[in-house]
């Protein structure tokens, strides 16, 4: 895929990352559970490569915070920037290591990215909140990274491979 197509797709994924949270924006708990910004970043990494996925992942929550005030810049958008950057890098890098973009390889890349991103999110919050009155605990990590995110994790595991297959079948990506 040429760089113009990758840049165009990356811009589309960045725009989706700005728009999708409006679907759940009226009910913040639903937004936290479904993680709408995660979808375009994971897709961007897989469709455009790790460089584009990492950049879109890092910019997406920061830009949304500046433009719309949500998520709150510190610590939320900053922590998410590191998490989503990791999603984009790992999903794109992992998928590039496989000869074909089969459903199995998409799942391996997706699950690896989801685990790595959540670990980086936890590390970012631990560093940002260390020395404050409310340090980031392991219980907060488990709740934020896994328990509260179960609906979003399930949705990502169902929808992202389907969307990737549709993009491949439509020959929008190779």
ABEGO torsion letter per residue (X at the ends): XBAAAAAAAAAAAAAAAAAAAAAAAABAAAAAAAGAAAAAAAAAAAAAEAAAAAAAAAAAAAAAAAAAGOBBAOAAAAAAAAAAAAAAAAAAAAAAABABBBAAAAAAAAAAAAAAAAAAAAAAAAAAABGBABBBBAAAAAAAAAAAAAAAAAAAAAAAAAAAAAAAAAGABX
